[in-house]
Amino acid sequence: MSRAGSFAVLGALLVGVSGCGADGTRADGRSAAVQRVLDRRADAVLTKDASAYRATGDAEPTLLSDLAEVPLASWAYRLTRVGPTRGERATATAELRYRFRGYDRAPVVTERTLTLRHRSGHWYVTADRPAQKSAEQLWEQGRVTAVKGEHSLVLGVGRERSTLRAYADDADDAVPAVVDAWGADWARRVVVIVPKSLDGMGELLGAPASGYQGIAAVTTGEAGGSRSAPADRVIVNPDAYSVLGAFGKQVVLTHETAHVATRAVTSAATPLWLSEGYADWAGYRGSGRTPAQAAPELQRAVRSGSAPGSLPDDADFGFSGDSGKLARAYESGWMACRMIAGTWGEAKLNAFYKAVGGHRQRAGAVDGALRGVLGIDEQEFLARWRAYVGDELG
């Protein structure tokens, strides 16, 4: 992430219900009837059939127009619970599963809360919204505009098509840059999501927007994700991204694309200084930027006599309002990765990254990878890093 990022996959377990509902049907029959309505609703979304969609409950199928440009390969609901009926009404939860054509090998899964109404012997959906701990989807913020690049799919709300095309151009440049740094053993495609605002970004991430103020973009995905996982999403903060220059924008999207490329070998054992430092290294690689240009906050600390004595903890990457502290955390990780690439070579940096992520737990992961790949222990590595930071930024 460019100054932040995390992801959780939300699912639900099927809950069995017995007894009769107020509509006179047994709960298992009621669940089957509701599932049939959801199946028809899903088919209507995929076929863009407004009449069929309207017949499932919504008076105006705004969802279809909001999704019109989104390249859906699949869209399905799996009912997980139907609550007790109250008169003609009931609530239910369901998993929405969808895939983007050409990008998702497996569906994204998100939990929805449904409001249902029973009339004339049939169930209808009167409301469909994110479940309590689930994030909003982009199309819930308005009509989605889609732009396809050579290596990218950009989906945005409230943005001119030309603006989204510029995102696609930067993403298309980022993919080969990351291939050159990391290698080609990844999907080599990126999905970029551009919400309407910073608040919209928070809604997509299911977190307070204040935690992402000043953060240009984050990448969501499953750590250690398999080849059958959904494609990662790069979610942009349009407020912060828009104030960057051309170089800054390119660094951000290359940084985020590096997260996409390394996702499969990033695990709970990987410290943030390494995952974020590597992504920054990929972003700045080949740019000609000097440590003084790319790490100004860390240089200030060095020159004021308050240089850090150790690499940052994961907590140092949280946005607490201290932008200087956050910048020093990123810059410290970048300097560590830059030192490895410059001293042992880029191939060793990649091997070290993979070795750390290959450990089952955090404890001992970095030290074990240092010994196995670089031939030094963690204590010597930190001593070398401190000296390197002092030499480059003093």
C-alpha positions in Angstrom: 0.0 0.0 0.0 1.1 3.5 -0.5 1.2 4.4 3.1 -1.4 1.8 4.2 -3.4 -1.5 3.4 -5.1 -4.6 4.7 -7.9 -7.0 3.7 -10.3 -9.4 5.3 -12.6 -11.8 3.5 -16.0 -12.0 5.1 -18.1 -15.2 4.8 -21.0 -16.8 6.6 -22.1 -20.2 7.7 -25.4 -21.7 6.7 -27.8 -21.5 9.7 -30.6 -24.0 9.8 -34.0 -22.8 10.8 -37.1 -24.9 11.6 -40.7 -24.1 12.3 -43.3 -22.2 10.4 -43.3 -18.6 9.4 -46.1 -16.0 9.4 -46.7 -16.7 5.8 -47.7 -20.2 6.7 -44.7 -22.0 5.2 -42.1 -24.0 6.9 -38.8 -22.3 7.4 -37.0 -24.6 5.0 -39.6 -24.0 2.4 -39.3 -20.3 3.0 -35.6 -20.4 2.6 -35.9 -22.3 -0.7 -38.4 -19.7 -2.0 -36.2 -16.8 -1.1 -33.2 -18.5 -2.7 -35.2 -18.9 -5.9 -35.9 -15.2 -5.9 -32.2 -14.4 -5.4 -31.3 -16.8 -8.2 -33.6 -14.9 -10.5 -32.2 -11.6 -9.3 -28.7 -12.7 -10.0 -29.6 -13.9 -13.5 -31.2 -10.5 -14.2 -28.1 -8.7 -13.2 -25.9 -10.8 -15.5 -28.3 -10.5 -18.4 -29.1 -6.9 -17.7 -32.8 -7.7 -17.8 -34.5 -4.8 -16.1 -38.0 -6.4 -16.2 -36.8 -9.6 -14.7 -34.9 -7.7 -12.0 -37.9 -5.5 -11.2 -40.0 -8.7 -10.8 -37.7 -9.7 -7.8 -38.8 -6.7 -5.8 -37.1 -3.4 -6.7 -39.3 -0.9 -8.3 -36.5 0.8 -10.2 -33.5 -1.3 -11.2 -30.8 1.3 -10.6 -28.3 -1.4 -9.8 -28.4 -2.5 -13.4 -27.6 1.0 -14.7 -24.8 1.4 -12.1 -23.3 -1.9 -13.2 -23.8 -1.4 -16.9 -20.1 -1.0 -17.7 -18.7 -3.5 -15.2 -17.4 -6.6 -16.9 -19.1 -9.2 -14.8 -18.2 -12.9 -15.4 -20.5 -14.1 -12.6 -23.0 -12.8 -10.0 -24.7 -15.1 -7.5 -26.3 -15.1 -4.1 -26.1 -17.9 -1.5 -28.7 -17.5 1.2 -27.2 -18.2 4.7 -30.1 -17.2 7.0 -33.7 -16.2 6.9 -34.9 -14.5 10.1 -38.3 -14.8 11.7 -41.1 -13.2 9.8 -43.0 -10.2 11.2 -46.3 -10.0 9.4 -45.4 -9.9 5.7 -41.7 -8.9 6.3 -38.5 -10.7 7.1 -34.8 -10.1 7.0 -32.1 -12.5 5.6 -28.4 -12.6 5.1 -26.7 -13.9 2.0 -23.3 -14.1 0.4 -22.9 -12.2 -2.8 -20.3 -13.8 -5.0 -19.1 -12.0 -8.2 -16.2 -12.1 -10.6 -14.7 -9.6 -13.0 -14.2 -11.1 -16.4 -10.5 -11.5 -17.3 -9.3 -10.7 -13.8 -10.9 -12.8 -11.1 -10.1 -16.5 -11.0 -12.4 -16.9 -8.0 -15.3 -14.8 -6.8 -15.1 -12.0 -4.4 -17.4 -12.9 -1.5 -19.2 -10.3 0.6 -22.1 -10.6 3.0 -25.4 -8.8 2.4 -28.4 -8.0 4.6 -31.7 -8.4 2.7 -35.1 -7.0 3.6 -38.0 -9.2 2.2 -41.7 -8.8 1.8 -44.2 -11.6 1.2 -47.3 -10.8 -0.9 -49.6 -12.7 -3.2 -47.8 -16.0 -2.4 -44.3 -14.7 -3.4 -41.3 -13.2 -1.7 -39.7 -10.0 -2.9 -36.5 -8.2 -2.1 -37.2 -4.6 -0.9 -33.7 -3.7 0.3 -30.2 -5.1 -0.3 -27.3 -3.6 1.7 -23.9 -4.5 3.2 -24.1 -6.7 6.3 -23.0 -5.1 9.6 -19.3 -5.9 9.2 -19.1 -5.9 5.4 -17.8 -3.2 3.2 -19.8 -1.3 0.6 -19.3 -2.1 -3.1 -18.3 0.6 -5.6 -21.6 0.6 -7.5 -23.4 1.5 -4.3 -21.8 4.9 -4.7 -23.2 5.6 -8.1 -22.9 4.7 -11.8 -19.6 3.0 -12.5 -17.4 4.0 -15.4 -15.1 1.3 -16.7 -11.8 1.8 -18.6 -9.7 -1.1 -19.8 -6.0 -0.8 -20.4 -3.5 -3.2 -21.8 -2.8 -4.6 -18.3 -5.5 -2.9 -16.2 -9.1 -2.5 -15.4 -10.1 0.8 -13.9 -13.5 1.3 -12.3 -14.6 4.7 -11.0 -17.5 6.7 -9.7 -18.0 10.4 -10.2 -14.9 10.7 -12.4 -14.5 11.7 -16.1 -13.5 8.9 -18.4 -10.4 10.8 -19.4 -9.3 10.9 -15.7 -9.8 7.1 -15.4 -7.9 6.6 -18.6 -4.9 8.3 -17.0 -5.1 5.8 -14.1 -5.1 3.0 -16.7 -2.1 4.4 -18.4 -0.1 4.6 -15.2 -1.2 1.1 -14.2 -0.2 -0.2 -17.7 3.3 1.3 -17.1 3.4 -0.1 -13.6 2.9 -3.8 -14.6 6.0 -4.2 -16.8 8.0 -2.2 -14.3 7.1 -4.7 -11.6 7.7 -7.6 -13.9 11.2 -6.3 -14.5 11.8 -6.1 -10.7 9.9 -9.1 -9.4 9.5 -11.4 -12.4 6.6 -12.7 -14.4 5.2 -15.4 -12.1 1.9 -13.5 -11.2 -1.2 -12.5 -13.1 0.4 -9.3 -14.6 -2.9 -7.5 -14.4 -4.3 -5.0 -12.0 -7.7 -3.8 -11.0 -7.9 -0.1 -9.9 -10.9 1.1 -8.0 -11.5 4.9 -7.8 -14.3 5.8 -5.4 -16.1 9.2 -5.3 -14.1 10.6 -2.4 -12.0 9.8 0.7 -15.2 8.9 2.5 -16.1 6.6 -0.4 -12.7 4.9 0.0 -13.4 4.3 3.7 -16.8 2.8 2.8 -15.2 0.4 0.4 -12.7 -0.7 3.0 -15.3 -0.9 5.8 -13.2 1.4 8.0 -13.2 5.1 9.1 -12.1 7.4 6.3 -10.0 9.4 8.8 -7.6 6.4 8.9 -6.7 6.9 5.2 -6.4 10.7 5.0 -3.1 11.4 3.2 -2.9 7.8 2.0 -2.8 7.8 -1.8 -3.9 4.2 -2.3 -4.2 0.7 -0.6 -4.2 -2.8 -2.0 -6.7 -5.3 -0.8 -6.1 -9.0 -1.2 -5.6 -12.3 0.6 -2.2 -12.5 2.2 -0.6 -15.7 0.8 -3.4 -15.8 -1.7 -3.5 -18.8 -4.0 -3.7 -18.6 -7.7 -7.4 -19.3 -7.4 -8.0 -16.2 -5.2 -9.8 -13.1 -6.5 -7.7 -10.5 -8.1 -6.4 -7.9 -5.7 -8.0 -4.4 -5.8 -6.0 -1.2 -5.7 -8.3 1.3 -4.1 -7.3 4.9 -4.6 -7.9 7.9 -2.4 -8.8 10.4 -5.1 -8.3 13.3 -2.8 -4.7 12.5 -2.0 -3.8 11.0 -5.4 -5.0 14.1 -7.3 -2.5 16.4 -5.7 0.5 14.3 -6.8 2.6 15.1 -9.8 3.1 12.6 -12.7 6.1 11.0 -11.0 4.3 10.6 -7.7 1.3 9.0 -9.3 3.5 6.5 -11.2 5.3 5.6 -8.0 2.1 5.0 -6.2 0.6 2.7 -8.8 3.9 0.8 -9.2 4.1 0.5 -5.4 0.6 -0.9 -5.3 1.2 -3.2 -8.3 4.2 -4.6 -6.5 1.9 -5.6 -3.6 -0.3 -7.4 -6.2 2.7 -9.3 -7.6 4.1 -10.3 -4.2 0.8 -11.2 -2.6 1.1 -15.0 -3.0 4.4 -15.0 -1.0 3.4 -12.4 1.6 2.3 -14.0 4.8 1.8 -13.3 8.5 5.5 -13.8 8.9 6.3 -10.8 6.6 6.9 -7.6 8.6 5.5 -4.4 7.1 8.9 -2.8 6.9 9.7 -5.5 4.3 6.4 -5.6 2.3 6.1 -1.8 2.2 9.8 -1.3 1.8 9.9 -3.7 -1.1 6.9 -2.0 -2.8 8.6 1.4 -2.4 11.8 0.0 -3.8 9.9 -1.3 -6.8 8.2 2.1 -7.2 11.5 4.1 -7.1 13.6 1.5 -8.9 15.2 3.0 -12.0 13.9 6.5 -11.2 17.3 7.9 -10.4 15.9 9.4 -7.1 18.6 9.6 -4.4 18.0 8.6 -0.8 17.9 12.3 0.2 15.2 12.9 -2.4 13.1 9.8 -1.5 13.7 9.7 2.3 13.6 13.4 3.5 12.0 12.6 6.9 14.5 9.9 7.7 17.3 12.3 6.6 16.0 14.9 9.0 16.1 12.4 11.8 19.7 11.4 11.0 20.9 15.0 10.8 19.2 15.9 14.1 20.8 13.0 15.9 17.6 11.0 16.3 18.1 8.3 13.7 16.2 5.1 14.5 18.1 2.3 16.0 15.9 -0.4 14.6 13.6 -1.1 11.8 10.0 0.0 12.3 7.4 -2.2 13.9 4.1 -2.9 12.2 2.4 -0.4 14.5 4.6 2.4 13.1 2.8 2.0 9.7 -0.6 2.9 11.2 -1.9 6.4 10.5 -2.0 8.2 13.8 -1.9 11.7 12.6 1.9 11.9 12.8 2.8 12.0 9.1 6.5 12.4 9.8 6.6 9.1 11.9 4.7 7.3 9.1 7.0 8.6 6.4 10.1 7.5 8.4 8.6 4.0 8.7 8.2 3.7 4.9 11.6 5.3 4.2 13.3 3.0 6.7 11.9 -0.1 5.0 12.8 1.3 1.6 16.4 1.9 2.7 16.7 -1.6 4.0 15.5 -3.1 0.7 17.7 -0.7 -1.3 20.7 -1.8 0.8 20.0 -5.5 0.1 19.6 -4.9 -3.6 22.7 -2.7 -3.8 24.9 -5.0 -1.6 23.7 -8.5 -2.5 21.8 -7.9 -5.7 18.2 -7.7 -6.8 17.8 -11.5 -7.1 18.9 -11.9 -3.5 16.4 -9.3 -2.4 13.6 -11.2 -4.1 14.8 -14.5 -2.6 15.0 -12.9 0.8 11.4 -11.6 0.5 10.1 -15.1 -0.5 12.1 -16.8 2.3 10.6 -14.5 5.0 7.1 -15.1 3.7 7.7 -18.9 3.6 8.0 -19.1 7.4 5.0 -20.2 9.3 5.2 -17.6 12.0 6.7 -14.1 12.5 9.2 -15.1 15.2 12.5 -16.0 13.6 11.4 -15.4 10.0 13.6 -12.5 9.3 16.7 -13.9 11.0 16.2 -17.3 9.4 15.9 -15.7 5.9 18.9 -13.5 6.5 21.0 -16.4 7.5 19.8 -18.6 4.6 19.8 -16.1 1.8 22.3 -13.4 2.7 24.6 -15.3 5.1 24.3 -12.9 8.0 22.2 -12.8 11.2 19.7 -10.2 12.2 22.0 -8.4 14.5 24.6 -7.8 11.8 21.9 -6.8 9.3 20.6 -4.1 11.6 24.2 -2.8 12.2 24.8 -2.6 8.5 21.4 -0.9 8.0 22.1 1.7 10.6 25.5 2.4 9.0 24.0 2.5 5.6 21.3 5.0 6.6 24.0 7.2 8.3 26.3 7.1 5.2 23.5 7.8 2.7 21.6 10.4 4.6 24.2 12.0 6.9 
